[in-house]
Amino acid sequence: MAPIMEFEKPIVNLKEKIKELKAFTENSEIDLKDEIRTLEERLAKLEEDIYGNLKPWNRVQMARHPDRPTTLDYVERLFEDFIEFHGDRLFGEDEAIVSGIAYYKNQPVTIIGHQRGKDTKENIKRNFGMPHPEGYRKALRHMKQAEKFNRPIITFIDTKGAYPGKAAEERGQSEAIAKNLMEMAGLTVPIVCVVIGEGGSGGALGIGVGNHVHMLENSTYSVISPEGAAAILWKDAGEAQRAAESMQITAPDLKKLGVIDEVIPEPKGGAHRDIDEQAVFIDQVLEKSLKELKELSSEDIVEERWQKYKKIGSFQTV
């Protein structure tokens, strides 16, 4: 059973009550169908009230859920004949980023995405989804290959941020991310990015410069975590919930600011409740994006991407 978040407890408690009444009805001669129906109606309304009015901190919790689907979960459901490539040809392999080629609706595409683990062992192997510079260099190698063979690029973003350790800095973490930003800005093939979990700082941007950027509705995308912002603003990471309320890091907020193009809906209760259904929602947006971008010339693809980033944000002059 998926771990329960605090705001979900009223729903879980009511579901347990309904389950108990159904079991009691089956094992006795007492008919409680009317009571069960009433509780199920109450449950439907409760789910609508809670999941339909999630606060920013609730969405942060959703984005961090340990069972939240990863890049490879979606690759398995959305693409055919995926072949993963390894190594940056400079230092080594970084398991925190997966990269390869596949078919999407009979069209060859390059897929790149952050990958975190499903358990402690895999999280250690994948460095909790926090890439080293070789991960970004691997991603760039495959982006340039995609450009050479005229393949669209699809990226899946899900990281707390690039790994901030000493070894990563020694091997050029900042330079690797900066180079990816520069190179992605000028690639002549379509780039579609999807934030599927946490989009943390430069670690997310290192594979996040695209013509179209979409977000799952319970994902986050921000220059810093709520805990980090709270530590800076109020010298107390415990004020993370307060920070999340003011940072505008959720999909609906970022849609209003023009940072993202589409908010992709999630199944009731989050993507982890029904991965297959979530893949269908992503598929619909991917297909639409690639169809639109396919009509553009190489020059127009670069220009469209440039114009997109020029228009981000809102401001007023006095």
Disulfide bonds with the S-S distance in Angstrom:
none
